[in-house]
Amino acid sequence: MQKVGNMNTFDICNMALTSLGVPPITSFADNCEPARHCQRLFPIVRDRVLRDHYWSFAAAGIVLSALDETPFDSRFYLSMSLPGDLLRIVELQGGHAYRKVGNKIFCNVNNPTLIYIRRVENSEEFDSLFCEALQYLLASELAMIFTKDNSLTQFLLSKYADALSRARSVDSGENIHSYAKTKMPSDFIMARFGVVR
């Protein structure tokens, strides 16, 4: 996927704000409502978008070590701590069974490699399709605050779903396995469309 160059957090916030006719901000410290709402919502929405797709730039792998404790689930005999930046488990390499419980994972294989989506806070790592998707989802949240227009919110959510679809299409061409590991948008997003899974 294509990197976005010098786009930063405030550029993304301002794309969302200006799409709603709200004046842009220069910093989260600006003494105004848009800055306060963007500061509160941006990290929440960013992590939600990261979870909703197997973003190549956010993919990571780590070898896990067993803890000195026995899982309460008798199907598994090993317990391991999950990395602090984990947002979504993709798989244990090799397709091994596991159970996630809080910040731990239970499994039956020693030193497994965990493939996961990590929290990415540095906007310089974002790619262009991620920024587009993030802009639309952030705008949909801000729309309910600044416009109270449910039709606009639904439109922005549909644009978000389109951006995710394009990201999946690009990834299916660039990465052999990533398309198989993607899923539909989160239950939260689908519920906003009135779809219950």
Backbone as a printed PyTorch tensor [residue, N CA C, xyz], in Angstrom:
tensor([[[  0.8310,  -1.1940,   0.0000],
         [  0.0000,   0.0000,   0.0000],
         [  0.8750,   1.2560,   0.0000]],

        [[  0.3090,   2.3480,  -0.4530],
         [  1.0650,   3.5790,  -0.6050],
         [  1.0990,   4.3830,   0.6900]],

        [[  2.3030,   4.8230,   1.0600],
         [  2.4420,   5.6780,   2.2310],
         [  1.9140,   7.0750,   1.9120]],

        [[  1.5830,   7.8160,   2.9850],
         [  0.9580,   9.1180,   2.7770],
         [  1.9290,  10.2760,   2.9510]],

        [[  3.2020,  10.0010,   3.2010],
         [  4.1740,  11.0830,   3.3260],
         [  4.0850,  11.7910,   4.6500]],

        [[  3.7910,  13.0920,   4.5820],
         [  3.8550,  13.9220,   5.7830],
         [  2.5050,  14.1320,   6.4640]],

        [[  1.4980,  13.3380,   6.1350],
         [  0.2020,  13.5040,   6.7740],
         [  0.3090,  13.1460,   8.2490]],

        [[ -0.2180,  14.0100,   9.1100],
         [ -0.1510,  13.7410,  10.5410],
         [ -1.5500,  13.6200,  11.1280]],

        [[ -1.5930,  13.4200,  12.4300],
         [ -2.8610,  13.2410,  13.1320],
         [ -3.8250,  14.3870,  12.8710]],

        [[ -3.3070,  15.6050,  12.8930],
         [ -4.1770,  16.7770,  12.7320],
         [ -4.6880,  16.9110,  11.3040]],

        [[ -3.8870,  16.4800,  10.3200],
         [ -4.3750,  16.4660,   8.9360],
         [ -5.5960,  15.5540,   8.8150]],

        [[ -5.5130,  14.3820,   9.4400],
         [ -6.6250,  13.4320,   9.3780],
         [ -7.8440,  13.9870,  10.0990]],

        [[ -7.6190,  14.5670,  11.2810],
         [ -8.7310,  15.1870,  12.0240],
         [ -9.3660,  16.2980,  11.2010]],

        [[ -8.5390,  17.1080,  10.5610],
         [ -9.0680,  18.2380,   9.8020],
         [ -9.7980,  17.8000,   8.5400]],

        [[ -9.3840,  16.6950,   7.9260],
         [-10.1510,  16.1630,   6.7900],
         [-11.5490,  15.7730,   7.2480]],

        [[-11.6140,  15.1570,   8.4300],
         [-12.9160,  14.7580,   8.9750],
         [-13.7510,  15.9820,   9.3270]],

        [[-13.1370,  16.9720,   9.9620],
         [-13.8710,  18.1760,  10.3800],
         [-14.3690,  18.9820,   9.1930]],

        [[-13.5030,  19.2000,   8.2090],
         [-13.9050,  20.0410,   7.0720],
         [-14.9910,  19.3650,   6.2330]],

        [[-15.0170,  18.0190,   6.2340],
         [-16.0910,  17.3330,   5.5040],
         [-17.4440,  17.5980,   6.1440]],

        [[-17.4380,  18.0690,   7.3930],
         [-18.6710,  18.3980,   8.1150],
         [-18.9170,  19.8980,   8.1680]],

        [[-18.0240,  20.6730,   7.5430],
         [-18.1570,  22.1290,   7.5810],
         [-17.7180,  22.7300,   8.9050]],

        [[-16.8780,  21.9970,   9.6520],
         [-16.3890,  22.4740,  10.9470],
         [-14.9830,  23.0250,  10.7460]],

        [[-14.6580,  24.1880,  11.3330],
         [-13.3250,  24.7780,  11.1570],
         [-12.2160,  23.8220,  11.6160]],

        [[-11.0690,  23.8550,  10.9180],
         [ -9.9550,  22.9650,  11.2800],
         [ -9.2900,  23.3680,  12.5920]],

        [[ -8.4830,  22.4610,  13.1130],
         [ -7.7420,  22.7290,  14.3430],
         [ -6.2410,  22.7120,  14.0310]],

        [[ -5.4510,  23.2900,  14.9100],
         [ -3.9930,  23.2510,  14.7470],
         [ -3.3430,  22.3520,  15.7780]],

        [[ -4.0780,  22.0620,  16.8570],
         [ -3.5300,  21.2600,  17.9470],
         [ -4.6720,  20.7710,  18.8170]],

        [[ -4.4340,  19.6900,  19.5500],
         [ -5.4210,  19.2280,  20.5110],
         [ -5.5470,  20.2180,  21.6770]],

        [[ -4.5720,  21.1020,  21.7940],
         [ -4.5960,  22.0890,  22.8740],
         [ -5.4340,  23.3150,  22.5140]],

        [[ -5.9230,  23.3770,  21.2620],
         [ -6.7760,  24.5140,  20.8710],
         [ -7.9740,  24.5870,  21.8210]],

        [[ -8.3090,  25.7890,  22.2200],
         [ -9.4160,  25.9820,  23.1620],
         [-10.7400,  26.0440,  22.4010]],

        [[-11.1530,  24.8860,  21.8710],
         [-12.3910,  24.8280,  21.1010],
         [-12.9660,  23.4110,  21.1610]],

        [[-14.2480,  23.3180,  20.8650],
         [-14.9260,  22.0230,  20.9160],
         [-14.3440,  20.9940,  19.9400]],

        [[-14.0780,  21.3850,  18.6620],
         [-13.5280,  20.3890,  17.7300],
         [-12.2310,  19.7570,  18.2270]],

        [[-11.3410,  20.5520,  18.8120],
         [-10.0680,  20.0190,  19.3080],
         [-10.3060,  19.0400,  20.4510]],

        [[-11.2090,  19.3850,  21.3440],
         [-11.4790,  18.5080,  22.4920],
         [-12.0840,  17.1840,  22.0390]],

        [[-13.0270,  17.2420,  21.1020],
         [-13.6510,  16.0080,  20.6210],
         [-12.6680,  15.1590,  19.8110]],

        [[-11.8280,  15.8020,  18.9990],
         [-10.8310,  15.0490,  18.2220],
         [ -9.8120,  14.3820,  19.1440]],

        [[ -9.3900,  15.0980,  20.1790],
         [ -8.4320,  14.5220,  21.1270],
         [ -9.0090,  13.2780,  21.8000]],

        [[-10.2840,  13.3310,  22.1370],
         [-10.9270,  12.2010,  22.8100],
         [-11.1860,  11.0390,  21.8520]],

        [[-11.6530,  11.3550,  20.6450],
         [-12.0960,  10.3080,  19.7280],
         [-10.9850,   9.6960,  18.8820]],

        [[ -9.9610,  10.4790,  18.5390],
         [ -8.9760,  10.0020,  17.5640],
         [ -8.3470,   8.6670,  17.9430]],

        [[ -7.7800,   8.5170,  19.1600],
         [ -7.1490,   7.2230,  19.4700],
         [ -8.1330,   6.0530,  19.4930]],

        [[ -9.3720,   6.3120,  19.9070],
         [-10.3900,   5.2600,  19.9490],
         [-10.7340,   4.8030,  18.5380]],

        [[-10.9770,   5.7730,  17.6520],
         [-11.3510,   5.4550,  16.2730],
         [-10.1670,   4.8510,  15.5210]],

        [[ -8.9660,   5.3890,  15.7500],
         [ -7.7660,   4.8330,  15.1000],
         [ -7.6190,   3.3480,  15.4210]],

        [[ -7.7690,   2.9850,  16.6920],
         [ -7.6280,   1.5780,  17.0730],
         [ -8.7450,   0.7200,  16.4840]],

        [[ -9.9300,   1.2870,  16.3560],
         [-11.0480,   0.5500,  15.7650],
         [-10.7690,   0.2380,  14.2970]],

        [[-10.2230,   1.2270,  13.5680],
         [ -9.8970,   0.9960,  12.1570],
         [ -8.7750,  -0.0290,  12.0330]],

        [[ -7.7940,   0.0280,  12.9150],
         [ -6.7130,  -0.9540,  12.8930],
         [ -7.2490,  -2.3680,  13.0940]],

        [[ -8.2300,  -2.5180,  13.9630],
         [ -8.7880,  -3.8490,  14.2360],
         [ -9.6290,  -4.3690,  13.0840]],

        [[-10.1920,  -3.4830,  12.2810],
         [-11.1620,  -3.8940,  11.2660],
         [-10.5490,  -4.4510,   9.9820]],

        [[ -9.2180,  -4.4580,   9.8780],
         [ -8.5880,  -4.9630,   8.6540],
         [ -7.1820,  -5.4500,   8.9910]],

        [[ -6.6710,  -6.3730,   8.1940],
         [ -5.2950,  -6.8460,   8.3450],
         [ -4.3900,  -5.8410,   7.6190]],

        [[ -4.1440,  -4.6950,   8.2550],
         [ -3.3050,  -3.6490,   7.6540],
         [ -1.8510,  -4.1200,   7.6430]],

        [[ -1.2240,  -4.1200,   6.4750],
         [  0.1510,  -4.6000,   6.3600],
         [  1.1020,  -3.8170,   7.2580]],

        [[  0.9240,  -2.4940,   7.3240],
         [  1.8510,  -1.6750,   8.1020],
         [  1.7200,  -1.9120,   9.6050]],

        [[  0.6130,  -2.5070,  10.0330],
         [  0.3790,  -2.7380,  11.4600],
         [  0.5790,  -4.1920,  11.8610]],

        [[  0.9270,  -5.0450,  10.9060],
         [  1.1220,  -6.4620,  11.2190],
         [  2.4450,  -6.6680,  11.9440]],

        [[  2.4500,  -7.5870,  12.9080],
         [  3.6610,  -7.8800,  13.6820],
         [  3.6570,  -9.3430,  14.0860]],

        [[  4.8340,  -9.8180,  14.4610],
         [  4.9590, -11.1860,  14.9550],
         [  5.8770, -11.2100,  16.1630]],

        [[  5.5820, -12.0870,  17.1150],
         [  6.4000, -12.1930,  18.3140],
         [  6.3640, -13.6290,  18.8140]],

        [[  7.5090, -14.1100,  19.2930],
         [  7.5770, -15.4440,  19.8870],
         [  7.1790, -15.3280,  21.3580]],

        [[  6.1980, -16.1210,  21.7650],
         [  5.6810, -16.0720,  23.1270],
         [  6.3670, -17.1060,  24.0150]],

        [[  6.5070, -16.7580,  25.2920],
         [  7.0910, -17.6720,  26.2760],
         [  6.0440, -18.0340,  27.3200]],

        [[  6.0980, -19.2750,  27.7790],
         [  5.1130, -19.7570,  28.7450],
         [  5.3230, -19.1280,  30.1180]],

        [[  4.2030, -18.8520,  30.7920],
         [  4.2220, -18.3610,  32.1610],
         [  4.2170, -19.5450,  33.1230]],

        [[  4.5960, -19.2780,  34.3440],
         [  4.6080, -20.3310,  35.3620],
         [  3.2390, -20.4200,  36.0300]],

        [[  2.2450, -20.7440,  35.2310],
         [  0.8880, -20.8950,  35.7510],
         [  0.1030, -21.8240,  34.8380]],

        [[ -0.9100, -22.4560,  35.3820],
         [ -1.7270, -23.3950,  34.6260],
         [ -3.0340, -22.7340,  34.2030]],

        [[ -3.3990, -22.8130,  32.9280],
         [ -4.6650, -22.2190,  32.4760],
         [ -5.8620, -22.8510,  33.1870]],

        [[ -6.8950, -22.0510,  33.4170],
         [ -8.1090, -22.6050,  34.0230],
         [ -8.9100, -23.4450,  33.0270]],

        [[ -8.6460, -23.2600,  31.7280],
         [ -9.3200, -24.0290,  30.6860],
         [ -8.5310, -25.3240,  30.4670]],

        [[ -9.1160, -26.4560,  30.8130],
         [ -8.4110, -27.7340,  30.7850],
         [ -8.0290, -28.1990,  29.3760]],

        [[ -8.5320, -27.5450,  28.3450],
         [ -8.1510, -27.9130,  26.9790],
         [ -6.7270, -27.4640,  26.6510]],

        [[ -6.1810, -26.5670,  27.4720],
         [ -4.8570, -26.0070,  27.2130],
         [ -3.9650, -26.1760,  28.4400]],

        [[ -2.6760, -26.3530,  28.1990],
         [ -1.7680, -26.5330,  29.3370],
         [ -0.7140, -25.4340,  29.4530]],

        [[ -0.6900, -24.4800,  28.5120],
         [  0.2690, -23.3810,  28.5700],
         [ -0.4550, -22.0420,  28.5890]],

        [[  0.0670, -21.1140,  29.3820],
         [ -0.4590, -19.7470,  29.4600],
         [  0.6700, -18.7830,  29.1360]],

        [[  0.3830, -17.7620,  28.3320],
         [  1.4080, -16.8100,  27.9060],
         [  0.8490, -15.3980,  27.9130]],

        [[  1.7110, -14.4250,  28.1980],
         [  1.3030, -13.0220,  28.1740],
         [  1.2750, -12.5110,  26.7420]],

        [[  0.2940, -11.6860,  26.4450],
         [  0.1930, -11.0640,  25.1260],
         [  0.9550,  -9.7450,  25.1160]],

        [[  1.4470,  -9.3190,  23.9510],
         [  2.1690,  -8.0430,  23.8840],
         [  1.2540,  -6.8700,  24.2130]],

        [[  1.8160,  -5.8410,  24.8220],
         [  1.0240,  -4.6960,  25.2640],
         [  0.4200,  -3.8770,  24.1390]],

        [[  0.9890,  -3.9750,  22.9290],
         [  0.4700,  -3.1860,  21.8110],
         [ -0.5140,  -3.9730,  20.9500]],

        [[ -0.9540,  -5.1370,  21.4180],
         [ -1.8580,  -5.9740,  20.6310],
         [ -3.2540,  -5.3580,  20.5510]],

        [[ -3.7880,  -5.3280,  19.3280],
         [ -5.1690,  -4.9100,  19.1170],
         [ -6.0330,  -6.0620,  18.6230]],

        [[ -5.4190,  -6.9750,  17.8800],
         [ -6.1920,  -8.0860,  17.3100],
         [ -5.2680,  -9.2440,  16.9990]],

        [[ -5.6240, -10.4290,  17.4510],
         [ -4.8690, -11.6280,  17.1040],
         [ -5.2550, -12.0620,  15.6960]],

        [[ -4.2570, -12.3410,  14.8760],
         [ -4.5070, -12.8900,  13.5460],
         [ -4.4720, -14.4150,  13.6230]],

        [[ -3.3900, -14.9590,  14.2000],
         [ -3.2770, -16.4020,  14.3530],
         [ -2.0410, -16.7380,  15.1760]],

        [[ -1.9980, -17.9590,  15.6620],
         [ -0.7310, -18.5460,  16.0910],
         [ -0.1680, -19.2200,  14.8540]],

        [[  1.0480, -18.8560,  14.4870],
         [  1.6320, -19.3920,  13.2540],
         [  1.5890, -20.9140,  13.2790]],

        [[  1.1430, -21.4810,  12.1760],
         [  0.9690, -22.9280,  12.1080],
         [ -0.4770, -23.3350,  12.3220]],

        [[ -1.3350, -22.3500,  12.6200],
         [ -2.7530, -22.6340,  12.7770],
         [ -3.1180, -23.3270,  14.0720]],

        [[ -2.2690, -23.2040,  15.1110],
         [ -2.5450, -23.8550,  16.3910],
         [ -3.7580, -23.2400,  17.0780]],

        [[ -4.4810, -24.0800,  17.8030],
         [ -5.6450, -23.6160,  18.5660],
         [ -5.1800, -22.7700,  19.7440]],

        [[ -6.0190, -21.8160,  20.1400],
         [ -5.6990, -20.9630,  21.2850],
         [ -6.9860, -20.4010,  21.8690]],

        [[ -6.8530, -19.8320,  23.0620],
         [ -7.9470, -19.0860,  23.6670],
         [ -7.3690, -17.8180,  24.2720]],

        [[ -7.9250, -16.6780,  23.9180],
         [ -7.5010, -15.3930,  24.4810],
         [ -8.3430, -15.1010,  25.7190]],

        [[ -7.6700, -14.7890,  26.8080],
         [ -8.3400, -14.4510,  28.0600],
         [ -7.6600, -13.2060,  28.6290]],

        [[ -8.3260, -12.0670,  28.5150],
         [ -7.7170, -10.8230,  28.9900],
         [ -6.4310, -10.5400,  28.2410]],

        [[ -5.3390, -10.3330,  28.9830],
         [ -4.0500, -10.0530,  28.3420],
         [ -3.1730, -11.2960,  28.2530]],

        [[ -3.8210, -12.4680,  28.2590],
         [ -3.0940, -13.7360,  28.1500],
         [ -3.6980, -14.5880,  27.0440]],

        [[ -2.9200, -15.5790,  26.6430],
         [ -3.3910, -16.5300,  25.6410],
         [ -3.0530, -17.9390,  26.1320]],

        [[ -4.0080, -18.8500,  25.9790],
         [ -3.8020, -20.2500,  26.3300],
         [ -3.5710, -21.0310,  25.0410]],

        [[ -2.6260, -21.9850,  25.0570],
         [ -2.4040, -22.8290,  23.8870],
         [ -1.6780, -24.0920,  24.3260]],

        [[ -1.3470, -24.9450,  23.3490],
         [ -0.6990, -26.2270,  23.6410],
         [  0.6010, -26.4040,  22.8630]],

        [[  1.2660, -25.2980,  22.5140],
         [  2.5190, -25.3970,  21.7670],
         [  3.5450, -24.4720,  22.4210]],

        [[  4.7460, -24.9680,  22.5930],
         [  5.8130, -24.1840,  23.2100],
         [  6.3660, -23.1360,  22.2490]],

        [[  6.6190, -21.9540,  22.7890],
         [  7.2340, -20.8470,  22.0330],
         [  6.5800, -20.6030,  20.6780]],

        [[  5.2650, -20.4530,  20.6520],
         [  4.5950, -20.1890,  19.3720],
         [  4.8620, -18.7590,  18.9030]],

        [[  4.7660, -18.5630,  17.6040],
         [  4.8580, -17.2090,  17.0540],
         [  3.4500, -16.6630,  16.8850]],

        [[  3.1840, -15.5630,  17.5520],
         [  1.8870, -14.8990,  17.4530],
         [  1.9360, -13.8730,  16.3380]],

        [[  1.0170, -13.9660,  15.3840],
         [  0.8560, -12.9520,  14.3450],
         [ -0.3210, -12.0860,  14.7680]],

        [[ -0.1130, -10.7800,  14.8050],
         [ -1.1570,  -9.9040,  15.3310],
         [ -1.1130,  -8.5190,  14.7030]],

        [[ -2.1770,  -7.7600,  14.9490],
         [ -2.2320,  -6.3540,  14.5550],
         [ -1.8780,  -5.5250,  15.7860]],

        [[ -0.8820,  -4.6580,  15.6320],
         [ -0.4050,  -3.8550,  16.7490],
         [ -0.9930,  -2.4490,  16.7030]],

        [[ -0.9900,  -1.7930,  17.8470],
         [ -1.3890,  -0.3900,  17.9160],
         [ -0.2700,   0.4510,  17.2960]],

        [[ -0.6140,   1.2600,  16.3000],
         [  0.3510,   2.1420,  15.6450],
         [ -0.0540,   3.5790,  15.9460]],

        [[  0.7790,   4.2890,  16.6900],
         [  0.4620,   5.6640,  17.0840],
         [  1.1740,   6.6960,  16.2150]],

        [[  2.2410,   6.2950,  15.5390],
         [  3.0120,   7.2050,  14.6940],
         [  2.3470,   7.3140,  13.3220]],

        [[  1.7770,   8.4670,  13.0300],
         [  1.0380,   8.6490,  11.7710],
         [  1.9300,   8.5250,  10.5430]],

        [[  3.2470,   8.6510,  10.7010],
         [  4.1440,   8.5000,   9.5540],
         [  4.1460,   7.0710,   9.0170]],

        [[  3.6680,   6.1230,   9.8290],
         [  3.5980,   4.7380,   9.3850],
         [  2.2980,   4.4200,   8.6520]],

        [[  1.2960,   5.2780,   8.7470],
         [ -0.0010,   5.0180,   8.1240],
         [  0.1260,   5.0160,   6.6100]],

        [[ -0.6710,   4.1810,   5.9440],
         [ -0.7290,   4.2620,   4.4900],
         [ -1.9750,   5.0450,   4.0660]],

        [[ -2.0600,   5.3420,   2.7780],
         [ -3.0950,   6.2590,   2.2870],
         [ -4.5080,   5.7110,   2.4800]],

        [[ -4.7180,   4.4140,   2.2430],
         [ -6.0570,   3.8640,   2.3950],
         [ -6.4780,   3.8280,   3.8620]],

        [[ -5.5180,   3.6070,   4.7550],
         [ -5.8360,   3.6450,   6.1790],
         [ -6.2760,   5.0550,   6.5780]],

        [[ -5.5590,   6.0820,   6.1180],
         [ -5.9210,   7.4640,   6.4410],
         [ -7.3070,   7.8120,   5.9090]],

        [[ -7.6140,   7.3390,   4.7090],
         [ -8.9320,   7.5980,   4.1330],
         [-10.0270,   6.9400,   4.9720]],

        [[ -9.8080,   5.6700,   5.3320],
         [-10.7920,   4.9600,   6.1460],
         [-10.9520,   5.6320,   7.5130]],

        [[ -9.8340,   5.9940,   8.1120],
         [ -9.8600,   6.6380,   9.4260],
         [-10.6000,   7.9670,   9.3670]],

        [[-10.3690,   8.7240,   8.3190],
         [-11.0550,  10.0110,   8.1480],
         [-12.5710,   9.8290,   8.1350]],

        [[-13.0500,   8.8250,   7.3780],
         [-14.4990,   8.6240,   7.2600],
         [-15.1140,   8.1560,   8.5810]],

        [[-14.4380,   7.2410,   9.2720],
         [-15.0070,   6.7530,  10.5280],
         [-14.9830,   7.8490,  11.5880]],

        [[-13.9090,   8.6270,  11.6420],
         [-13.8460,   9.7460,  12.5860],
         [-14.9250,  10.7690,  12.2590]],

        [[-15.1120,  11.0660,  10.9810],
         [-16.1470,  12.0240,  10.5760],
         [-17.5340,  11.5330,  10.9650]],

        [[-17.7580,  10.2140,  10.8840],
         [-19.0790,   9.6850,  11.2510],
         [-19.3550,   9.8920,  12.7340]],

        [[-18.3290,   9.7720,  13.5740],
         [-18.4930,  10.0070,  15.0110],
         [-18.7050,  11.4970,  15.2910]],

        [[-17.9350,  12.3340,  14.6170],
         [-18.0510,  13.7820,  14.8170],
         [-19.3700,  14.3170,  14.2670]],

        [[-19.8970,  13.6560,  13.2270],
         [-21.1510,  14.1180,  12.6210],
         [-22.2890,  14.0960,  13.6200]],

        [[-22.3300,  13.0880,  14.4700],
         [-23.4020,  13.0030,  15.4670],
         [-23.2800,  14.1080,  16.5080]],

        [[-22.0630,  14.6000,  16.7200],
         [-21.8380,  15.6710,  17.6930],
         [-22.1700,  17.0250,  17.0860]],

        [[-21.6860,  17.2610,  15.8700],
         [-21.7740,  18.6030,  15.2870],
         [-22.9780,  18.8190,  14.3720]],

        [[-23.5200,  17.7580,  13.7880],
         [-24.6270,  17.9550,  12.8510],
         [-25.9190,  17.2780,  13.2890]],

        [[-25.8240,  16.2480,  14.1230],
         [-26.9940,  15.4610,  14.5370],
         [-27.7560,  14.9050,  13.3320]],

        [[-27.0210,  14.7430,  12.2020],
         [-27.6320,  14.2850,  10.9560],
         [-27.3600,  12.7940,  10.7850]],

        [[-28.3610,  11.9700,  11.0650],
         [-28.1790,  10.5260,  10.9920],
         [-27.9090,  10.0570,   9.5650]],

        [[-28.5250,  10.7170,   8.5810],
         [-28.2890,  10.3270,   7.1820],
         [-26.8340,  10.5610,   6.7980]],

        [[-26.2650,  11.6750,   7.2460],
         [-24.8560,  11.9700,   6.9640],
         [-23.9620,  10.9400,   7.6530]],

        [[-24.2980,  10.5900,   8.8720],
         [-23.5220,   9.5880,   9.6000],
         [-23.5230,   8.2640,   8.8530]],

        [[-24.6950,   7.8320,   8.3720],
         [-24.7940,   6.5780,   7.6330],
         [-24.0200,   6.6490,   6.3160]],

        [[-24.0580,   7.7960,   5.6620],
         [-23.2910,   7.9810,   4.4270],
         [-21.7950,   7.8320,   4.6880]],

        [[-21.3180,   8.4670,   5.7630],
         [-19.8990,   8.3900,   6.1000],
         [-19.4920,   6.9690,   6.4770]],

        [[-20.3810,   6.2440,   7.1530],
         [-20.0940,   4.8510,   7.4790],
         [-20.0290,   3.9870,   6.2200]],

        [[-20.8580,   4.3200,   5.2290],
         [-20.8050,   3.5650,   3.9780],
         [-19.4920,   3.8630,   3.2390]],

        [[-19.0130,   5.1080,   3.3320],
         [-17.7260,   5.4700,   2.7310],
         [-16.5980,   4.7310,   3.4450]],

        [[-16.7400,   4.5680,   4.7670],
         [-15.7520,   3.8160,   5.5370],
         [-15.7200,   2.3580,   5.0730]],

        [[-16.8820,   1.7490,   4.9280],
         [-16.9520,   0.3600,   4.4570],
         [-16.3340,   0.2260,   3.0640]],

        [[-16.5610,   1.2250,   2.1940],
         [-15.9660,   1.2080,   0.8480],
         [-14.4470,   1.2610,   0.9240]],

        [[-13.9350,   2.1150,   1.8250],
         [-12.4770,   2.2460,   1.9750],
         [-11.8640,   0.9290,   2.4550]],

        [[-12.5370,   0.2460,   3.3770],
         [-12.0460,  -1.0550,   3.8300],
         [-12.0660,  -2.0800,   2.6940]],

        [[-13.1030,  -2.0210,   1.8780],
         [-13.2120,  -2.9510,   0.7470],
         [-12.0580,  -2.7440,  -0.2360]],

        [[-11.7240,  -1.4780,  -0.5010],
         [-10.6010,  -1.1860,  -1.3980],
         [ -9.2870,  -1.6650,  -0.7920]],

        [[ -9.1300,  -1.4830,   0.5160],
         [ -7.9140,  -1.9340,   1.1960],
         [ -7.7620,  -3.4490,   1.0660]],

        [[ -8.8740,  -4.1850,   1.2080],
         [ -8.8240,  -5.6380,   1.0670],
         [ -8.4350,  -6.0370,  -0.3570]],

        [[ -8.9570,  -5.3110,  -1.3150],
         [ -8.6490,  -5.6100,  -2.7110],
         [ -7.1630,  -5.3960,  -2.9920]],

        [[ -6.6090,  -4.2910,  -2.4830],
         [ -5.1840,  -4.0050,  -2.6740],
         [ -4.3460,  -5.0690,  -1.9770]],

        [[ -4.6990,  -5.3940,  -0.7480],
         [ -3.9240,  -6.3790,   0.0090],
         [ -3.9840,  -7.7650,  -0.6170]],

        [[ -5.1120,  -8.0970,  -1.2310],
         [ -5.2290,  -9.4220,  -1.8430],
         [ -4.2560,  -9.5550,  -3.0060]],

        [[ -3.8910,  -8.4320,  -3.6340],
         [ -2.9240,  -8.4600,  -4.7190],
         [ -1.4920,  -8.3710,  -4.2470]],

        [[ -1.2750,  -7.6940,  -3.1220],
         [  0.0890,  -7.4750,  -2.6380],
         [  0.5800,  -8.5780,  -1.7000]],

        [[ -0.3380,  -9.2110,  -0.9910],
         [  0.0450, -10.2010,   0.0100],
         [ -0.7720, -11.4690,  -0.1780]],

        [[ -0.0980, -12.5890,  -0.3310],
         [ -0.7680, -13.8440,  -0.6660],
         [ -1.7900, -14.2480,   0.3820]],

        [[ -1.4170, -14.1030,   1.6830],
         [ -2.2670, -14.6490,   2.7260],
         [ -3.1580, -13.6280,   3.4120]],

        [[ -2.8750, -12.3500,   3.2560],
         [ -3.5820, -11.3700,   4.0750],
         [ -5.0740, -11.3220,   3.7890]],

        [[ -5.4820, -11.5280,   2.5350],
         [ -6.9060, -11.4210,   2.2330],
         [ -7.7020, -12.4830,   2.9770]],

        [[ -7.1210, -13.6740,   3.1090],
         [ -7.8150, -14.7560,   3.8000],
         [ -7.9640, -14.4560,   5.2830]],

        [[ -7.1140, -13.5770,   5.8160],
         [ -7.1580, -13.2910,   7.2430],
         [ -8.0300, -12.0830,   7.5690]],

        [[ -8.5520, -11.4000,   6.5620],
         [ -9.3930, -10.2460,   6.8410],
         [-10.7940, -10.7070,   7.1790]],

        [[-11.5950,  -9.7620,   7.6880],
         [-12.9760, -10.0860,   8.0080],
         [-13.8250,  -8.8670,   7.7210]],

        [[-15.1000,  -9.0130,   7.8460],
         [-15.9970,  -7.8880,   7.6730],
         [-15.7420,  -6.8680,   8.7760]],

        [[-16.2110,  -5.6290,   8.5960],
         [-16.0600,  -4.6520,   9.6680],
         [-16.6040,  -5.1810,  10.9880]],

        [[-16.1530,  -4.5900,  12.0870],
         [-16.5240,  -5.0600,  13.4150],
         [-18.0370,  -5.0700,  13.6050]],

        [[-18.4790,  -5.8440,  14.6000],
         [-19.9100,  -5.9180,  14.9010],
         [-20.4750,  -4.5340,  15.2060]],

        [[-19.6580,  -3.6790,  15.8300],
         [-20.0930,  -2.3180,  16.1380],
         [-20.4550,  -1.5660,  14.8580]],

        [[-19.5550,  -1.6560,  13.8580],
         [-19.7890,  -0.9550,  12.5940],
         [-21.0120,  -1.5260,  11.8930]],

        [[-21.1150,  -2.8600,  11.8420],
         [-22.2410,  -3.4700,  11.1560],
         [-23.5580,  -3.1210,  11.8410]],

        [[-23.5310,  -3.0170,  13.1670],
         [-24.7540,  -2.6520,  13.8960],
         [-25.2130,  -1.2560,  13.5280]],

        [[-24.2490,  -0.3850,  13.2180],
         [-24.6140,   0.9770,  12.8070],
         [-25.3770,   0.9650,  11.4860]],

        [[-25.1400,  -0.1010,  10.6770],
         [-25.8590,  -0.2680,   9.4210],
         [-27.1480,  -1.0630,   9.6120]],

        [[-27.4060,  -1.4850,  10.8520],
         [-28.6030,  -2.2730,  11.1450],
         [-28.4210,  -3.7480,  10.8650]],

        [[-27.1490,  -4.1990,  10.7100],
         [-26.8810,  -5.5980,  10.4410],
         [-26.4500,  -6.2730,  11.7250]],

        [[-27.1210,  -7.3490,  12.1030],
         [-26.7780,  -8.0940,  13.3140],
         [-26.1910,  -9.4290,  12.8850]],

        [[-24.9770,  -9.7590,  13.4250],
         [-24.3370, -11.0260,  13.0550],
         [-24.2970, -11.9510,  14.2480]]])
